[in-house]
Amino acid sequence: MASPTIRLDDELDRTLTELARAQHRTKSDLVREMLRRQSRLELFREARRVIAPKAQAAGYLTDEDVFRDIS
């Protein structure tokens, strides 16, 4: 497992420490989970950026348009 080094300002470190204590977890565990979530969100945003123009060109402008065709 890799061990990157990051620097946190004092406020962020306090927040992370408080969250870890409240959840009975380590700061490392929380940071790993947060990075996983954020990386998935960024991947989703990138996929959406690529797919959205094609969907719009095909007439899919709303969720209802998609549901209409797959229901």
N, C-alpha and C positions, 0 to 999 in steps of 0.2 A: 504494500500500500504506500502510495506517495505521501509525503508530508510537506506540503507547501507552507511557506512562512508568509503570514500577512501581518500588517500593522493596523491596529484599531485605535481610534481616538478614545479618550477616557470615557466619554458618554456611551459610546457603542459597547465598549467592554463592560461597563456597569450593567447596561441593558441585557447583554448576553449572559452575564453572570446571574442576574436576577431571574431570567427566563430558565436557565439551566437549573438553578436551585428550586424554583417553583415546580418544575417538571421532573425533578429527580433524575436529571440526565447530565451528561458532560457537555461542556461548551463545544467540544469537537463534534459530538454527535449532532447537536443542534445545527452547527455550521454545515455539516455534510448534508443534512436534510434540507436546509435552506438552499444550498447550492444545487441540489438535485431538482427541487421545485422550480427554482429560477431558470435552470438550464432547460427544463422541459417547457416552461412558458416561452422562453426565447425561441426554441425550436418550433413550437406551435405558431408563434407570431411570424416566423420566417416562412413556414409552410403556407400560412394564410396570405402573406404578401405575394407569394408566387401563384397561389390557386385563385385568389379573389378576382383578378381581372379575367381569367378564363371562365370562371363561373358567371360573372356578370355578362360576358359576351354570349354565354349560352342561355341567358335569361333568368339566372338565379340571383335575385336581388335581395330576397328576404329568407328567413328560416321557413316561412310558410310555403315559399316556392319549392324548397327542397322537400318538405314534408308532403306536399301535394303529389310529387312525383314518386316518392318512395313508399307512400302509405297504401 
